[in-house]
Amino acid sequence: GRYKVYKVNKDALRNASKILQNTSIKHCNYSDIKPDKNDFIYLDPPYHSTYESYTENSFKHEQFASWLRDLDSNGVKFLASNTDNEYIRELYKGFEMFEVVQTNNINPNKKDKSRKELLVRNYNDNYVS
């Protein structure tokens, strides 16, 4: 494809490498993750009304939200991203939510490359440093 060449901030990459030394990164079904109390996890599920068809059996957002509530009850801290819409906001009611604008450079034909996403978390700003 026709992709622009992006510069890499080598210092930021080295710093990220140092920070992530004792981190486990997994690509798996969320239900296969067995975090311990005080663990922190970031989850990026199929976005509602966007990428649900990527999964063999349509992604079940209600089950995922229930699983997050179980994590919360067990002292696991999480940050999850999703589409910002009323359905998702209702599903995650009770957790802190905030909008972010994400820029997508993958589709070169799309004129507006930004979209709103919703981040959902169950911890305060002081938890993760």
C-alpha positions in Angstrom: 0.0 0.0 0.0 0.9 3.7 0.0 1.9 4.4 3.6 3.8 7.4 4.8 7.2 6.8 6.5 6.9 7.7 10.2 9.8 8.7 12.4 10.3 6.7 15.5 11.1 8.4 18.7 14.0 6.2 19.8 14.2 7.5 23.3 10.5 6.9 23.9 10.8 3.4 22.5 13.8 2.7 24.8 11.8 4.1 27.8 8.8 2.0 26.9 11.0 -1.1 26.6 12.4 -0.5 30.1 9.0 0.1 31.6 7.6 -3.1 30.0 10.4 -5.4 31.2 8.2 -7.3 33.7 5.0 -7.1 31.6 3.1 -9.9 30.1 1.5 -9.1 26.7 -1.1 -11.7 25.5 -3.2 -12.1 22.4 -6.0 -14.3 23.4 -9.7 -14.6 24.3 -10.3 -12.3 27.3 -11.8 -15.2 29.3 -8.5 -17.0 29.1 -6.8 -14.2 31.2 -6.5 -15.1 34.8 -5.3 -12.0 36.5 -4.4 -11.8 40.2 -5.5 -9.1 42.7 -3.7 -5.8 42.1 -2.8 -6.7 38.5 -3.4 -4.1 35.8 -4.8 -5.2 32.4 -5.6 -3.3 29.3 -8.3 -4.7 27.0 -9.1 -3.8 23.4 -12.2 -5.9 22.5 -14.0 -5.8 19.2 -15.7 -2.4 19.1 -19.4 -2.3 19.3 -21.1 -1.9 15.9 -17.7 -1.8 14.2 -15.5 -4.9 14.4 -17.9 -7.5 15.9 -17.8 -9.6 12.7 -14.0 -10.3 13.3 -15.0 -13.0 15.8 -16.4 -16.4 14.8 -19.5 -16.0 17.0 -20.4 -12.3 17.3 -18.7 -10.7 20.3 -20.9 -10.6 23.4 -20.5 -7.2 24.9 -22.8 -8.0 27.9 -20.6 -11.0 28.8 -17.5 -9.0 28.5 -18.9 -6.2 30.8 -19.9 -8.8 33.3 -16.4 -10.2 33.3 -15.0 -6.8 33.9 -17.3 -6.4 36.9 -15.9 -9.7 38.2 -12.4 -8.4 37.8 -13.4 -5.2 39.6 -14.8 -7.3 42.5 -11.6 -9.3 42.7 -9.3 -6.2 43.0 -8.0 -6.3 39.4 -7.5 -2.9 37.8 -8.4 -2.5 34.1 -8.5 -0.1 31.3 -10.7 -1.0 28.3 -11.4 0.8 25.1 -14.5 0.7 22.9 -16.8 2.7 20.6 -18.3 5.7 22.3 -22.1 5.3 22.1 -25.1 5.1 24.4 -25.2 1.3 24.5 -21.5 1.1 25.7 -22.0 3.9 28.1 -25.0 2.2 29.7 -23.2 -1.2 29.7 -20.3 0.3 31.7 -22.3 2.5 34.0 -20.6 2.8 37.4 -17.0 2.8 36.0 -15.1 6.0 35.0 -15.4 6.7 31.3 -13.7 9.3 29.2 -13.6 10.2 25.5 -10.4 10.2 23.5 -10.0 11.1 19.8 -8.1 8.4 18.0 -6.4 9.0 14.6 -6.4 6.1 12.2 -3.9 6.3 9.3 -4.5 2.8 8.0 -7.2 3.7 5.4 -5.5 6.1 3.0 -8.9 6.8 1.2 -10.7 8.1 4.3 -10.7 11.9 4.6 -11.5 12.2 8.3 -9.0 9.9 10.0 -10.2 10.7 13.5 -12.9 9.0 15.6 -14.1 9.2 19.2 -13.4 6.2 21.4 -14.4 5.6 25.0 -11.9 4.5 27.6 -13.4 2.7 30.6 -11.5 2.2 33.9 -12.0 1.1 37.5 -9.0 2.8 39.1 -7.9 6.4 40.0 -5.2 8.4 38.4 -2.7 7.5 41.2 -2.9 3.8 40.7 -0.7 3.4 37.5 2.5 5.4 37.3 
